[in-house]
Amino acid sequence: MPMTAQRGDRRYPLHIHISVVFSLLLLIAGLVLGYFNYRQTTEIIFSSSDKLFERIQEAVRLDLEHTYEPIRHLLSLLALGEAAQVSDLDARLTLLKPLAQALRDQPKLASIYLADEDGDFFMLRPLRTGALRERFDAPADAAFQVWSIERSGDVVEASYLFFDGSLNLLARRPRLQETFDPRTRPWYRNARDDGGQITTAPYVFFSTGDVGTTLARRAGMRGVIAADLTLADLSATLARHRVTPSTEVVLFDPQGNAVAYPDGSRLVVENGSVHLARAEALSPALTALLASDLQGRRQGVMTLAKRRWVVSRSHLQEGGPQGLHLALLVPEDELLADAYRIRWQGAMITLLILLLCLPLGWLASRLVVGPLVALMREAEAIRSFDFSYPASGRSPVLEIDRLAVAMGRMKETLSSFLEITASLSAETRFDALLTRVLQETLDISEANGGLLYLIDDDGRLEPHGLFLDGRAHALETHGIPGYARNAPDLPHWLGQPASGGDTAVVSLGYDKADAFRSLLSSLDSPRVHLVGAGLHNRQGDTVGVLVLLHRDTGNEADLAMLRPERIAFVEAVSSVAALCIESQRLLRKQKALLDAFIQLIAGAIDAKSPYTGGHCQRVPELTLMLARAAASSDEAPFRHYRPSEEEWEALHIAAWLHDCGKVTTPEYVVDKATKLETLYDRIHEIRTRFEVLKRDAWISYWKGRAEGGDAERLGQWRDELLATLDDEFVFVARCNLGGEAMDEADLQRLRQVAQRTWTRTLDDRLGVSWEEARRLARTPAKPLPVEEPLLADREDHLIERPDSERMPDGNPWGFKLDVPAFKFNRGELYNLSVERGTLTAEERYIINHHIVQTILMLDRLPFPPHLANVAEIAGGHHEKMDGTGYPKRLTREQMSLPARMMAIADIFEALTAADRPYKKGKTLSEALGIMAGMCRGAHIDPELFGLFLRSGIHADYARRFLKSEQIDAVDVAAILAKAGLGDGQQIGAATGRDVPTHL
């Protein structure tokens, strides 16, 4: 089995293997060290990152605790004091100093406020920025703002009080229509219900826009004290802990709202209302992380937003009722940047070492494998069947040197074997093949003579060729005998290989040569070395014996030709020769079988109907006669028509099968001799009806006599009616013959006769086939007795055409046919009214349809390529040069030359055939005169018709196939002139070329 190079099965030169092995150790060492360093560095970085993440989380946790714990202590102290439980503004103002000091000590506090169950509210807010002072319209040097709400029943007193840094009152502004009620706020309700301290979820402070949270707790039995705590410093804390430039770190609540982010400006979103940004909206990586199922505190590596990230996520208790979540994401490529750098540095160092060492290994390996490279190139040349490549030189390495010698011998053997194989395979003629087998085998084996025996169908060994000293010799000259397989005098060197045994190698002297002594005499040698090799086919059966003769000169060189390897080579050549011989034999037999089948089919068609006579057997003869004349002509129309043997074979087959479609044509249509004939002649039915009418005339006569009528008058009436009926039947019978054309008067009289009626008293639907019964059922049955026309065109006379027999436009074969609506119309009046001949339009279509069937049948046959145009040649003999023929309406330009030859041969044979029962064969001059008219009418090819006449084909054919009385004088010039072909000069004279006369 041939081996092909696969992607995973490549082969490389030996010097590459040596170089690779030399370098591979360095490469492996470098890769192992580099990989080890990379893995260790990566593990160190990951380990360090874990600790770094823990420190960041601890820092954020401590920052939250340091933010919340002091405020919690402050609220606890304030809630325990009695001052927090006062119920009027003046009493609450006494709290300004401690509250203001607390606000100064805790910059993260945004405000401190008190509320009680009556709805009173007291807030102290530091005005740390000009924006806050501007927002509340505070005096320029205001440092604190007090928002006071006091309720007494339905009366609400609210005001803003502004104080400077020394807590001196600067301004007081009342607030009208105050709607704020602290009792409705979540921090108030949660603190009252909880009893301890509560922390709200982070939110955006309305007054400052900062992100913060509210801490609150009950103060006594009636009140709640609370403080607003800003978380802005947490964003700065996160910004300080960004590990790499692309690090993402965010603090968010359980609802996913971002509380702290390195870029604090993105925490607050304004789109109709002010609220916290969603954490997943801050970056695609955070979006992917929060959409994942990472729960609780967890660290690892994840692919987020098409990038690998080292991820850490943890939960913090502070920051709200449910605490806060911290998410930290660091791009793996940025985190491992140093590891990558170390890895590539190691790879570059390893590569540099390899580059320095490769030339040394390369040079050393080239010195070793140089001779092998030469052998490889020689082998590649042999693989490409190039045996001219020079042989490689010798090598000091013993194994390589022996390989070079063996390679040279193999090349010589292969070259010789392929030459003889190609030579034998190219020969297509059997006799020439046998000569070539002997010739090539003698040349390649350097034998002095050769003899070829083949086993015939009777099992005898018969000689088929003899070569001595390079020349062919007649077998009869040397008296070379044939042998039966079991003949007692059969030489063992011939019988052994003929029986399937091993090749016989013997030394044959003159004293034991017997019938082959003349061979030794011709070789001028008293002794020969004889090699008898069997020829075996594909099944292993012996088909012959190849005998090689070597002169015995006494030299050692003679024995060298008989070495086992030379004998094996002869056996291999014999195997090829046997296959070629067997193939040619099979091909000859198959061609003979095919030709026999073809002629069998043609003979069957001719035998099927006497109306075709020997048409299918004579048309091939006439076609080939015309083709030979065209092939031997030097005139312009035929100058390039030089058919090959394969083209002759195609023409031969097409000519014999040109009417094979007639096997599908019903005989009763082909043989229709009268108009009313189907499977039988229906004129007998018509005659019976006339007989009935005549009986009715006699019955009416006797009935009239019985009723007392005038005998003379009744007799006259009877005789006139009988005479009329006889005359009308004679007319109908003459119409039925179709020998004369029907004119309008005949058609009118036929219609008048058809109007006569006769009385049917029996049911015509009894005893008929189911198919006829189905047709009769198209019309309702009339009650008996019933009057019917003498000649009828009934509904049941119409035979529908199946859809499978319709030929649509655009069919794949290119048929252009006018298909009648019905397959048959057996109407009596319709058939008798046919103007010419006996066939209706439907029947004429069936007759013409045989050419369609011919094309379809031939198109289905698996012809080899050189016979692919058989259907085109056979199917064109009813086409006309003007494109009005059938079945494809081809013009002259669309038809091949052989197809146009077929048309002329078909017409001429049909006109001159004398074995048709329905007509006499035309004389030679009559047939040619008709064809001349057809030529002028562009029905047949004018150039071929001229060649047909001028080459004398018509006369040659007439002498072989026409009766003597048909052969009359033919004025070729006059017929050519009638055909419009000029003055009748010779245009088709033979050129002397060898034109095949057989196939």
MIMI-464307 format. One line per field, with one value per residue (C-alpha): x, y, z; residue in one letter. Coordinates in steps of 0.2 Angstrom, whole numbers. Example, Ala and Ser with C-alpha at 12.3 -4.5 7.8 and 13.67 -1.06 7.14 Angstrom:
2
X <- c(62,68)
Y <- c(-22,-5)
Z <- c(39,36)
r <- c(A,S)
END
This chain:
999
X <- c(0,7,12,8,15,2,2,7,18,31,49,64,82,95,105,90,87,105,104,88,94,109,99,84,94,98,81,73,85,81,62,62,72,62,45,51,56,40,29,39,37,19,16,25,15,-1,4,9,-7,-18,-9,-11,-29,-31,-22,-33,-49,-42,-38,-56,-63,-53,-57,-76,-73,-64,-77,-92,-86,-83,-100,-108,-100,-105,-123,-123,-116,-128,-143,-139,-138,-154,-151,-156,-173,-178,-194,-191,-179,-171,-167,-160,-149,-139,-133,-124,-107,-105,-113,-103,-87,-92,-94,-77,-69,-77,-75,-85,-100,-112,-125,-132,-151,-164,-182,-196,-213,-222,-213,-201,-184,-168,-153,-135,-126,-108,-107,-90,-91,-96,-108,-118,-119,-125,-137,-146,-143,-132,-122,-105,-97,-109,-101,-116,-134,-148,-164,-178,-196,-208,-226,-240,-256,-258,-246,-229,-215,-199,-184,-166,-153,-136,-121,-103,-88,-90,-109,-115,-132,-130,-147,-164,-176,-193,-198,-216,-227,-214,-218,-204,-209,-195,-207,-210,-192,-185,-171,-183,-195,-181,-172,-189,-193,-175,-171,-153,-142,-146,-137,-146,-141,-129,-138,-134,-136,-148,-139,-121,-122,-110,-113,-116,-126,-137,-133,-148,-153,-167,-164,-175,-193,-198,-184,-171,-154,-146,-130,-127,-110,-101,-92,-82,-65,-68,-66,-49,-44,-49,-39,-24,-25,-25,-13,-11,-17,-32,-37,-55,-60,-78,-87,-106,-121,-131,-143,-128,-127,-109,-104,-85,-75,-58,-66,-79,-87,-95,-104,-119,-130,-143,-156,-172,-167,-151,-146,-131,-123,-125,-108,-110,-111,-94,-84,-88,-77,-88,-103,-97,-91,-108,-117,-107,-111,-96,-104,-96,-77,-68,-53,-48,-45,-59,-62,-72,-76,-64,-50,-42,-44,-37,-53,-56,-73,-78,-91,-89,-101,-101,-109,-127,-140,-133,-116,-106,-97,-79,-74,-56,-51,-33,-29,-19,-8,-4,-2,10,19,36,33,30,46,56,49,53,70,73,66,77,93,89,86,102,111,102,107,125,125,114,128,140,127,122,139,143,127,129,146,138,122,128,128,111,104,111,102,86,86,89,74,63,67,62,46,43,47,62,75,87,94,112,117,124,142,150,151,164,149,147,128,125,137,127,111,117,121,104,96,105,99,81,81,86,73,59,63,63,47,38,43,37,21,17,21,10,-4,-4,-8,-26,-26,-24,-13,-1,-2,5,19,23,23,37,47,47,51,65,73,71,77,91,85,90,73,55,40,22,9,-9,-22,-38,-56,-53,-39,-25,-9,-7,8,4,21,39,54,72,87,75,64,47,47,32,27,24,42,49,35,31,17,2,-2,-16,-14,-13,-3,10,23,20,38,39,46,30,18,24,20,4,-3,0,17,33,43,54,72,81,95,89,101,99,97,82,74,63,50,60,77,74,74,91,97,91,99,115,117,118,111,100,95,76,65,46,35,17,5,-9,-24,-33,-41,-24,-29,-15,-19,-3,16,30,46,63,78,96,111,123,140,149,152,148,137,124,122,120,104,97,99,84,81,81,69,58,59,53,39,33,34,24,11,9,8,-5,-16,-14,-18,-33,-40,-39,-47,-61,-63,-64,-77,-87,-87,-92,-106,-112,-112,-122,-134,-136,-139,-151,-161,-161,-166,-180,-187,-186,-194,-207,-216,-216,-218,-200,-193,-174,-173,-163,-150,-148,-147,-131,-123,-129,-123,-106,-104,-108,-96,-82,-85,-85,-69,-60,-65,-54,-68,-70,-86,-78,-59,-59,-70,-57,-65,-55,-58,-68,-79,-82,-88,-100,-107,-108,-118,-129,-133,-139,-149,-157,-174,-172,-187,-198,-199,-211,-222,-238,-239,-257,-252,-236,-246,-262,-267,-285,-292,-303,-290,-285,-281,-294,-302,-318,-325,-333,-344,-349,-353,-364,-374,-377,-382,-394,-401,-404,-413,-423,-428,-434,-443,-451,-456,-464,-473,-480,-486,-494,-503,-510,-498,-495,-482,-475,-472,-465,-454,-448,-444,-435,-424,-419,-415,-405,-395,-392,-385,-374,-367,-364,-355,-344,-340,-337,-326,-316,-313,-307,-293,-285,-277,-284,-285,-302,-309,-322,-336,-330,-330,-348,-355,-346,-355,-372,-370,-365,-382,-391,-397,-399,-408,-397,-407,-393,-384,-367,-359,-360,-345,-333,-316,-316,-306,-319,-333,-325,-325,-343,-348,-344,-361,-377,-384,-400,-415,-416,-420,-410,-407,-388,-379,-372,-355,-352,-339,-343,-335,-329,-319,-307,-292,-284,-266,-257,-248,-232,-233,-235,-219,-218,-209,-192,-189,-171,-170,-175,-190,-202,-217,-235,-243,-261,-273,-278,-268,-280,-296,-305,-320,-327,-331,-315,-304,-314,-312,-293,-288,-272,-267,-274,-266,-275,-265,-264,-257,-245,-238,-236,-227,-216,-213,-202,-187,-191,-190,-174,-166,-173,-167,-150,-148,-151,-137,-120,-110,-91,-85,-80,-98,-107,-114,-122,-139,-137,-132,-146,-159,-157,-162,-180,-174,-174,-161,-174,-178,-195,-191,-194,-192,-181,-183,-164,-157,-143,-130,-136,-134,-117,-111,-115,-133,-136,-129,-141,-156,-151,-148,-164,-174,-166,-168,-186,-189,-181,-185,-194,-199,-213,-231,-240,-230,-218,-200,-196,-184,-167,-172,-188,-181,-167,-179,-190,-174,-169,-185,-182,-165,-172,-184,-171,-176,-159,-141,-137,-118,-120,-134,-121,-108,-120,-123,-106,-97,-108,-115,-132,-126,-116,-130,-142,-131,-131,-148,-161,-170,-164,-181,-178,-161,-164,-153,-150,-145,-134,-132,-151,-155,-141,-149,-166,-159,-151,-133,-125,-119,-114,-96,-87,-85,-83,-69,-59,-42,-34,-33,-36,-53,-59,-71,-75,-77)
Y <- c(0,17,28,46,59,64,80,70,58,69,63,74,72,63,79,87,73,74,93,91,78,88,104,95,92,111,116,104,110,128,125,115,129,142,134,130,148,154,143,147,166,164,155,168,182,173,170,188,193,183,191,208,206,201,217,227,219,222,240,243,234,244,260,256,252,268,277,270,266,284,289,275,279,298,293,282,296,308,296,293,312,321,335,324,323,341,347,365,374,384,369,360,375,371,356,366,367,348,344,357,350,332,338,347,331,319,327,312,317,327,331,326,327,324,319,314,306,323,326,339,339,347,345,353,353,360,371,366,372,387,376,371,389,394,380,385,404,405,421,421,418,405,389,379,377,372,365,366,359,361,354,359,351,356,371,368,380,377,388,388,396,400,402,406,396,403,398,415,417,426,424,415,411,404,390,391,375,363,346,336,324,314,301,295,292,274,278,285,270,257,265,266,248,241,248,248,257,255,258,262,256,269,282,299,314,326,341,337,324,313,295,290,281,286,279,281,275,278,293,290,285,298,303,297,304,301,306,306,298,301,287,298,293,275,279,287,271,260,271,269,250,248,234,238,252,241,235,236,237,242,242,239,235,219,227,230,249,255,263,266,266,274,286,293,304,289,284,296,295,308,303,311,307,306,288,277,269,251,242,232,248,254,242,226,216,220,217,199,196,201,191,175,163,169,169,174,177,168,170,163,166,170,175,191,202,191,194,184,191,187,189,192,195,197,202,216,218,237,249,244,233,218,225,228,218,221,215,216,212,212,208,192,199,214,204,192,204,201,182,184,195,182,168,177,181,163,158,171,165,147,152,161,146,135,147,146,127,123,127,115,101,105,105,88,80,86,77,61,61,69,52,48,64,59,43,51,63,48,39,55,55,36,40,53,40,50,36,49,55,51,38,43,40,28,30,25,19,1,1,16,10,-6,4,14,-2,-9,7,7,-10,-7,9,-1,-15,-3,7,-8,-15,2,4,-14,-11,6,-2,-17,-6,6,-8,-10,-23,-41,-47,-32,-35,-52,-46,-32,-45,-55,-40,-31,-46,-51,-34,-33,-50,-50,-66,-72,-79,-80,-91,-87,-100,-97,-108,-108,-111,-130,-130,-133,-124,-115,-105,-87,-79,-82,-70,-75,-62,-48,-53,-60,-78,-87,-102,-113,-110,-119,-131,-126,-138,-135,-147,-154,-151,-169,-174,-187,-178,-161,-155,-153,-136,-131,-142,-137,-118,-122,-132,-118,-124,-114,-107,-120,-116,-130,-132,-140,-148,-152,-171,-168,-153,-164,-152,-137,-142,-129,-115,-121,-121,-104,-98,-107,-115,-133,-129,-116,-111,-111,-101,-106,-94,-96,-82,-80,-70,-61,-77,-86,-96,-100,-92,-96,-99,-87,-96,-87,-94,-90,-96,-107,-99,-106,-89,-84,-70,-83,-90,-72,-71,-86,-79,-80,-61,-61,-75,-66,-51,-61,-68,-51,-45,-61,-57,-40,-47,-60,-46,-36,-52,-57,-39,-39,-56,-50,-34,-43,-55,-41,-31,-47,-50,-32,-33,-49,-42,-26,-37,-48,-33,-26,-43,-45,-28,-33,-50,-42,-34,-38,-19,-16,-30,-30,-11,-12,-23,-13,4,1,-5,10,22,14,15,34,36,28,39,54,49,46,62,78,90,104,98,82,86,85,70,56,45,35,17,22,34,20,9,22,24,6,4,19,13,-4,3,18,10,0,10,1,-13,-2,1,-10,-22,-18,0,-3,-16,-6,-11,-3,12,2,-11,-12,-29,-34,-26,-18,-17,-34,-25,-12,-25,-34,-18,-17,-35,-30,-16,-27,-40,-25,-20,-38,-38,-22,-28,-44,-35,-23,-37,-45,-29,-29,-17,-16,-30,-21,-5,-13,-24,-9,0,-15,-17,1,1,-15,-8,8,-2,-12,3,12,-3,-4,15,12,-3,7,21,8,3,20,17,34,51,57,73,83,75,58,65,72,56,46,58,55,36,38,46,30,21,3,-5,-13,-24,-32,-23,-18,-18,-36,-48,-33,-30,-19,-6,-5,-6,9,19,14,21,38,39,33,17,20,8,-6,-7,8,17,19,28,16,24,31,42,37,43,26,26,39,31,44,47,44,58,48,48,67,76,93,108,110,91,86,78,93,84,96,86,90,77,72,74,56,40,32,38,23,32,24,39,48,33,32,50,49,58,49,32,22,30,43,58,48,32,42,50,32,27,43,40,26,38,46,29,25,41,37,19,23,37,25,14,17,19,23,40,36,30,44,51,35,42,58,49,36,48,61,51,59,77,89,101,116,111,104,86,76,73,88,99,101,111,105,115,106,89,79,73,55,59,67,52,41,52,49,30,28,37,28,11,14,20,5,-9,-22,-33,-22,-30,-13,-6,-10,-4,11,9,17,32,35,34,46,58,58,62,76,84,81,89,104,106,106,89,80,86,92,90,72,68,75,63,49,51,56,42,29,23,21,10,-1,-3,-7,-21,-29,-26,-21,-33,-33,-25,-10,-6,6,20,35,52,58,75,77,72,83,98,93,94,111,104,112,103,86,87,74,80,64,54,43,49,32,33,17,18,4,-8,-18,-15)
Z <- c(0,-5,10,10,22,35,45,61,52,44,41,42,36,47,49,56,68,74,76,85,97,100,104,112,128,129,125,138,151,147,146,163,172,164,168,185,188,181,191,207,203,200,216,226,217,220,238,241,232,245,259,251,248,267,272,260,268,285,282,275,290,302,293,295,313,316,307,316,334,340,333,342,359,356,353,368,379,372,374,392,397,403,391,376,384,385,376,370,359,372,382,367,363,378,369,356,364,367,350,341,349,344,326,326,333,320,303,296,305,294,307,324,328,341,338,350,350,348,331,338,329,333,321,322,305,302,288,282,264,255,245,261,266,249,249,266,262,278,283,276,293,299,305,311,307,318,311,324,322,337,337,348,342,325,326,319,322,311,309,303,316,311,323,320,326,344,344,343,335,318,310,313,298,301,289,284,279,286,281,288,302,309,316,298,294,294,306,319,318,318,333,343,339,341,358,354,341,323,307,290,273,265,254,246,258,250,257,253,239,249,252,270,283,298,316,329,346,358,370,386,384,372,360,347,345,328,318,299,295,278,270,258,266,262,243,247,257,242,230,241,239,220,217,198,187,181,198,202,220,226,243,240,250,249,236,224,227,227,243,240,224,220,208,221,208,200,216,214,199,194,182,188,206,216,221,223,207,205,208,191,182,187,175,164,175,190,180,176,194,202,189,194,208,219,236,253,255,241,231,214,196,184,166,167,152,141,153,167,184,202,212,230,238,257,269,282,297,298,286,287,294,284,283,267,253,247,230,223,206,199,180,180,167,177,193,184,174,183,181,163,161,170,159,143,149,152,135,127,136,131,113,112,118,105,91,96,97,81,68,77,77,59,52,60,54,36,35,40,30,14,4,11,4,-13,-11,-6,-21,-32,-23,-26,-44,-45,-36,-49,-62,-67,-71,-79,-62,-60,-48,-31,-27,-16,3,16,27,22,25,15,1,0,-1,-15,-26,-22,-27,-44,-48,-42,-53,-68,-65,-62,-77,-88,-80,-82,-100,-105,-95,-104,-120,-118,-111,-125,-138,-142,-156,-151,-164,-162,-144,-145,-156,-144,-129,-137,-143,-127,-116,-128,-126,-108,-104,-117,-124,-142,-146,-140,-143,-136,-133,-129,-122,-133,-128,-131,-119,-132,-132,-149,-154,-158,-161,-164,-163,-167,-166,-166,-181,-182,-190,-198,-187,-202,-208,-192,-190,-172,-166,-155,-141,-131,-112,-109,-125,-121,-132,-123,-117,-98,-100,-108,-99,-81,-83,-93,-79,-66,-60,-57,-71,-80,-83,-93,-105,-121,-133,-151,-147,-137,-146,-156,-165,-160,-168,-182,-169,-163,-181,-184,-168,-174,-157,-153,-136,-128,-111,-111,-99,-99,-89,-87,-91,-77,-77,-63,-57,-57,-72,-85,-102,-110,-109,-113,-119,-119,-128,-123,-134,-124,-128,-113,-105,-87,-93,-100,-82,-76,-86,-77,-59,-48,-48,-67,-68,-55,-66,-81,-71,-66,-85,-89,-77,-85,-102,-96,-89,-106,-116,-105,-105,-124,-125,-114,-123,-140,-133,-125,-141,-150,-138,-138,-157,-157,-145,-156,-172,-162,-157,-175,-182,-169,-174,-192,-188,-177,-192,-211,-213,-208,-218,-217,-214,-197,-206,-222,-215,-206,-222,-232,-218,-217,-236,-235,-220,-229,-244,-234,-224,-241,-249,-250,-254,-242,-233,-228,-227,-208,-207,-202,-190,-177,-174,-159,-169,-182,-168,-162,-180,-181,-165,-169,-186,-180,-165,-175,-174,-157,-151,-162,-150,-140,-155,-155,-169,-174,-176,-187,-197,-198,-216,-215,-206,-195,-190,-172,-165,-178,-193,-187,-205,-200,-187,-200,-213,-199,-196,-215,-215,-201,-211,-226,-215,-208,-226,-229,-213,-217,-234,-228,-214,-227,-237,-222,-218,-236,-244,-262,-267,-282,-273,-258,-269,-278,-261,-255,-270,-270,-252,-253,-268,-259,-244,-255,-263,-247,-240,-255,-253,-234,-238,-251,-238,-226,-238,-238,-255,-262,-255,-248,-255,-248,-257,-250,-233,-235,-242,-227,-215,-224,-223,-204,-201,-205,-189,-184,-169,-155,-144,-133,-119,-126,-108,-106,-108,-110,-100,-85,-95,-109,-96,-87,-104,-108,-91,-96,-105,-97,-104,-115,-113,-125,-140,-145,-162,-165,-180,-193,-191,-173,-164,-146,-130,-126,-142,-134,-125,-113,-113,-96,-88,-89,-108,-110,-115,-106,-114,-108,-106,-103,-120,-130,-138,-147,-151,-154,-143,-147,-132,-133,-135,-147,-155,-161,-168,-183,-193,-187,-193,-210,-212,-213,-229,-233,-228,-214,-199,-188,-180,-164,-172,-183,-167,-160,-176,-175,-156,-159,-162,-145,-137,-147,-139,-122,-122,-129,-116,-102,-107,-98,-114,-112,-116,-134,-137,-129,-145,-150,-145,-155,-171,-170,-164,-178,-194,-194,-192,-207,-212,-210,-192,-195,-192,-176,-162,-158,-173,-176,-190,-201,-190,-174,-181,-182,-199,-195,-189,-206,-215,-205,-212,-230,-227,-218,-232,-247,-239,-235,-253,-261,-250,-259,-244,-237,-239,-240,-255,-269,-269,-279,-294,-292,-302,-293,-276,-281,-289,-273,-263,-275,-271,-252,-254,-263,-249,-236,-229,-231,-231,-249,-248,-242,-255,-268,-261,-261,-280,-286,-276,-284,-267,-274,-288,-276,-264,-278,-284,-267,-261,-274,-286,-304,-310,-298,-305,-320,-328,-317,-324,-310,-317,-320,-302,-295,-305,-298,-281,-284,-283,-299,-314,-306,-305,-294,-276,-267,-276,-265,-260,-258,-239,-229,-223,-211,-219,-204,-185)
r <- c(M,P,M,T,A,Q,R,G,D,R,R,Y,P,L,H,I,H,I,S,V,V,F,S,L,L,L,L,I,A,G,L,V,L,G,Y,F,N,Y,R,Q,T,T,E,I,I,F,S,S,S,D,K,L,F,E,R,I,Q,E,A,V,R,L,D,L,E,H,T,Y,E,P,I,R,H,L,L,S,L,L,A,L,G,E,A,A,Q,V,S,D,L,D,A,R,L,T,L,L,K,P,L,A,Q,A,L,R,D,Q,P,K,L,A,S,I,Y,L,A,D,E,D,G,D,F,F,M,L,R,P,L,R,T,G,A,L,R,E,R,F,D,A,P,A,D,A,A,F,Q,V,W,S,I,E,R,S,G,D,V,V,E,A,S,Y,L,F,F,D,G,S,L,N,L,L,A,R,R,P,R,L,Q,E,T,F,D,P,R,T,R,P,W,Y,R,N,A,R,D,D,G,G,Q,I,T,T,A,P,Y,V,F,F,S,T,G,D,V,G,T,T,L,A,R,R,A,G,M,R,G,V,I,A,A,D,L,T,L,A,D,L,S,A,T,L,A,R,H,R,V,T,P,S,T,E,V,V,L,F,D,P,Q,G,N,A,V,A,Y,P,D,G,S,R,L,V,V,E,N,G,S,V,H,L,A,R,A,E,A,L,S,P,A,L,T,A,L,L,A,S,D,L,Q,G,R,R,Q,G,V,M,T,L,A,K,R,R,W,V,V,S,R,S,H,L,Q,E,G,G,P,Q,G,L,H,L,A,L,L,V,P,E,D,E,L,L,A,D,A,Y,R,I,R,W,Q,G,A,M,I,T,L,L,I,L,L,L,C,L,P,L,G,W,L,A,S,R,L,V,V,G,P,L,V,A,L,M,R,E,A,E,A,I,R,S,F,D,F,S,Y,P,A,S,G,R,S,P,V,L,E,I,D,R,L,A,V,A,M,G,R,M,K,E,T,L,S,S,F,L,E,I,T,A,S,L,S,A,E,T,R,F,D,A,L,L,T,R,V,L,Q,E,T,L,D,I,S,E,A,N,G,G,L,L,Y,L,I,D,D,D,G,R,L,E,P,H,G,L,F,L,D,G,R,A,H,A,L,E,T,H,G,I,P,G,Y,A,R,N,A,P,D,L,P,H,W,L,G,Q,P,A,S,G,G,D,T,A,V,V,S,L,G,Y,D,K,A,D,A,F,R,S,L,L,S,S,L,D,S,P,R,V,H,L,V,G,A,G,L,H,N,R,Q,G,D,T,V,G,V,L,V,L,L,H,R,D,T,G,N,E,A,D,L,A,M,L,R,P,E,R,I,A,F,V,E,A,V,S,S,V,A,A,L,C,I,E,S,Q,R,L,L,R,K,Q,K,A,L,L,D,A,F,I,Q,L,I,A,G,A,I,D,A,K,S,P,Y,T,G,G,H,C,Q,R,V,P,E,L,T,L,M,L,A,R,A,A,A,S,S,D,E,A,P,F,R,H,Y,R,P,S,E,E,E,W,E,A,L,H,I,A,A,W,L,H,D,C,G,K,V,T,T,P,E,Y,V,V,D,K,A,T,K,L,E,T,L,Y,D,R,I,H,E,I,R,T,R,F,E,V,L,K,R,D,A,W,I,S,Y,W,K,G,R,A,E,G,G,D,A,E,R,L,G,Q,W,R,D,E,L,L,A,T,L,D,D,E,F,V,F,V,A,R,C,N,L,G,G,E,A,M,D,E,A,D,L,Q,R,L,R,Q,V,A,Q,R,T,W,T,R,T,L,D,D,R,L,G,V,S,W,E,E,A,R,R,L,A,R,T,P,A,K,P,L,P,V,E,E,P,L,L,A,D,R,E,D,H,L,I,E,R,P,D,S,E,R,M,P,D,G,N,P,W,G,F,K,L,D,V,P,A,F,K,F,N,R,G,E,L,Y,N,L,S,V,E,R,G,T,L,T,A,E,E,R,Y,I,I,N,H,H,I,V,Q,T,I,L,M,L,D,R,L,P,F,P,P,H,L,A,N,V,A,E,I,A,G,G,H,H,E,K,M,D,G,T,G,Y,P,K,R,L,T,R,E,Q,M,S,L,P,A,R,M,M,A,I,A,D,I,F,E,A,L,T,A,A,D,R,P,Y,K,K,G,K,T,L,S,E,A,L,G,I,M,A,G,M,C,R,G,A,H,I,D,P,E,L,F,G,L,F,L,R,S,G,I,H,A,D,Y,A,R,R,F,L,K,S,E,Q,I,D,A,V,D,V,A,A,I,L,A,K,A,G,L,G,D,G,Q,Q,I,G,A,A,T,G,R,D,V,P,T,H,L)
END
